[in-house]
Amino acid sequence: MKLYSKKSKNIGEEYIAVTQKNKRFIINNPFSEEPKINNKKADIKIFESEEGFTYLVWKNKKYLAEIIEKNQNKYTVLLNGVSYSFSIESPISYKRKKYLEKHKTKSKTEIIIAPMPGKILELLVEENAEIKEGEPIIILEAMKMQNEINSHVSGRITKILVKQNDSVAKNEVLLEIEK
Amino acid sequence: MKIKSLLIANRGEIAVRIVHTAKKMGIKTYGIKTAKEPNALYLQLVTNVCDYSEIVGEIPEFLDIEKLINIAKSNKIDAIHPGYGFLAESPYFAKRCEEEGIAYIGPSASAIYKMGNKTIAKQLATQHKVPLLKGSIGNVRSIKQAKEISKKIGYPVILKAAAGGGGRGMRIVEKESKIEKMFKIASSEAEKAFNDSSLFIEKYVSNPKHIEFQILADKHGNYIHLGERECSIQRKHQKLIEEAPSSALDEKLRKDMGDAAIRIAKSVDYCNAGTVEFLLDGRGNYYFMEMNTRIQVEHPVTEMVTGIDIIEQQIKIEQGEKLPFKQKDIKLNGWAIEFRINAEDVQAGFSPNLGTIEKIYYPKGKNIRIDSGVMDSSVVTPYYDSMIAKLIVYSETREKTITASISALKKFWIRGIKTTIPFCIEVLCNKKFRKGEFNTSFIEQDMKKLYYQGPDDEMLAAYVAAFDFAAELETDRSTYVNFEQGKNISPWVLNKRLRSF
């Protein structure tokens, strides 16, 4: 077991981890001996186990940690098996992000995505059809189970991007609905 | 006949489990290497590997009866163990083994057929005075007929595939307006899964417990049961957590249900290990559901509380040995809970989480049993079901087993994929579960959240992200060569660099 000491010249740095629900964690000097989270001292230590796992020790408890996705400042971290997504902002970039969000126009088009990888068994709707929230759209077969995919909005189907017997990946866009 | 060699017509943890007992008994084992999983763990443990990874047949390896028979004959293998799933409940497979003089570790083809056909099984239950739910007599041919029957027995009803199991081809219908759609879905699912689209209808008992009895029967007419298992923690009829015994049964009910289970087994001259499944309502009424004519995923909890190796008994029964114990010798000691560790993303509605298990580390302890089908760098493929391992925890009382289980689950570390571990911990923390007040609707009705999160977890995750982000900035800024840098580098930066070589 080996402790990775955290020495840095970048003392005085502040990062803001923003969750998808816009919850903020202000983290000062994370890469230092004395990090602070939301203005409180946070004595978190990072270790690597002999077996090659990375874990944190916080208040005498171990927490398994893994970065599962990373794209510039967008992170998804798996902590004790549960994933958390953040964007890491500096105080300046955070201000800009807030400004942009305020001025963003709301899109009228909603998309339906595949919640899991699988095969399209049946398309229950056609283009231009009106659909109500909760109505079934597609039957997707995954791991030998048939799953009904329902619409989360009411509206008109403007585009269907898949056809019967197509194999789809997780998060693949299946169709577009105009609210 | 003494069995000296055994072909395991299965994969994953159950193949590993069977090898374990076969080795103990001095039996040579044969495993099948497939192109879908050429580096699977079980292949490292069997005595001989039959390599079929080059041949891509039309029928998947573990479902190809003639190929399996061929492997057994050309290698002069004495017996075949089907495990669970695949061909485990195929009467035709059992019959073909019998015809070719290969010992099939399981019941006779006729017992598999009768119990596999839900309509015949229900008729047998009626004849032997085992309580049943009201439902259709025989299969339902049309939507019109389905509507008539459902009206008679009253909604909610459940549509089930006559040849079914494992939750496939099964749909609950709350009201008449939904029956047409559900009938279509269930019959097409049944057709795909079992090659038989026939359905039957039953009254749906809401919020029952799922209680099943483990049966052992030898070739000399001795029948015993090894007590019950409670498998009420289910999602879409797929079991996730099982325990033995059940807090819902007292000695009298255990004896009644156990006797009923034995009557079912006797009605088909059952021989070998089998499981009789019941629904138990809140008033102590029980109803026969089905008999599974094979070893079950959750058999370890029974092994933990009875001390009996069920796979060993299966092989000995097939060898013609008498059961070494009588019903009065069977005592249930302590409490065991099994957790299915599935490669599923609980946060995304339990969707399959495919990928490579980079690292896996098991909790250790004398009352902890791990039945695993994977190892470091195993790949979770879309071809098979998502269960990668089972954790079984044992202690003297249910309460102690729950406490020990939480600690074991927290020490069960996996890197590379998401699993059902956070779900299992959340169930164990639930007050109703702890009191034993739960039924098959537990997940939908009693769980506010489907996965466990500690109070500081989100904050710690935020720290990890910020730490890595800062570490990366740090690396970008350093322009001078620092020979000691490796010592101080963050594990994530290090990992990233190692990968880039």
Interface residues (C-beta under 8 A of the other chain):
Chain A: Y4 S5 K6 K7 S8 K9 N10 E13 Y15 A17 T19 K23 F25 I27 P30 F31 P35 I37 N38 A42 I44 I46 E48 S49 E51 G52 F53 T54 L56 W58 K59 Y63 L64 A65 E66 I67 K70 N73 Y75 V77 L78 L79 N80 G81 V82 S83 Y84 F86 I88 P115 M116 P117 L121 P136 I139 E141 A142 M143 K144 M145 Q146 E148 K170
Chain B: G167 R168 K181 I185 S188 E189 K192 A193 K236 Q347 A348 G349 S351 P352 L354 E358 K359 Y361 P382 D385 S386 K410 W413 I414 R415 K418 T419 I421 P422 Y451 Y452 Q453 G454 D456 D457 E458 M459 L460 A461 A462 Y463 V464 A465 A466 F467 D468 F469 A470 A471 L473 E474 R477 K487 N488 I489 S490 P491 W492
